[in-house]
Amino acid sequence: MFETFLDFLVPFSGAMLDAVSQGVLWGIMALGVYITFKILDFADMTVDGSFALGGCVCALFIVHGINPLLAVLAATAAGSIAGLVTGFLTAKFKIPGILAGILVQLALYSINLHVLGGPNQPLSRSHSTIMSWISSLCKLDSLFPFSASSVSSLVTGIVFAAALIAALYWFFGTELGSSIRSTGDNAAMSRAQGINTDSMQILALMIANALVAMSGSLVMQQQRFGDVSMGIGTIVIGLASIIIGEVIFGRRFGFWWSLLSVVLGSVIYRLIIAVVLQLGMKTQDLKLLSAVVVAVALSVPVLRQKAARCKKSGEAL
């Protein structure tokens, strides 16, 4: 019986570790969605395309022998250009934000096909990634009973996520970052104060899509496979991570806590998916599960408000 328990525990623990590592890497994408959805108050649909763009550009560079870190930087730059196009269409041509994002997302699908020269691009064993560097440098195969790939992915995700949270916390405390936050809170008042809200909107979209593309490049290196369709549903995952983080962790210790809760929300989302898969759910139902998780997470704050109002009414009576 004990051996049967171990036979279940080891694969289950490995699946949970893999889910946590994926959650941290996808959490970087959720940080980008947080900038547009929460700070800028902009429903940016570009992220589905810019996530895949990051993965495709990174795959192309690595296949051609470019350093994986430089490949991540190139992917990040490509994502910022995608955000620039969306921002330009919205700010300068006054195309509604959600429509501008859909147009750029649609265009990026064809661009990604040109980047890869086909629908997908796998990496061979000879191609190095950041994860393989960490695995070989730390000799993870001998140190941990779990997959070295999962451990190295987790280390990579933690390092990148921690650095980005610190950088974003500093940036949004500067005058430029505060102008972006002000633009999202009240664009009319910001313009009255002399802030160029069009420029702030474009800059925020560039930063957000750069983070999304960076996440796509890291996820591609983890799965060692670039695909033009790898970004489908990215916006839903990002929103789920943000809402789950807010519902569970709240806004307790300032802006840095909000950023951290987004990444933790992404981890929890991935753990939910992993547990459900371990219980026997079919992978073809994952999109349905994602939609249900987002709907429930969005409903919780509303239900809390209604419960609080009912409690106050009862106390008043």
Buried (B, 14 or more C-beta within 10 A) or exposed (E): EEEEEEEEEEEEEBBBBBBBBBBBBBBBBBBBBBBBBBBBEBBBBBBBBBBBBBBBBBBBBBBEEBBBEEBBBBBBBBBBBBBBBBBBBBBEEEBEBEEBBBBBBEBBBEBBEEBBEEEBBEBEEEBBBBBBBBBEEBEBEEEBEBBBBBBBBBBBBBEBBEEBBEEBBEEBEEEEBBBBBBBBEEBEEBBEEEBBBBBBBBBBBBBBBBBBBBBBBBBBBBBBBBBBEBBBBBBBBBBBBBBBBBBEBEEEEEBBBBBBBBBBBBBBBBBBBBBBBBEEBEEEEBEEBBEEBBEBBEEBEEEEEEEEEEEEEEEEE
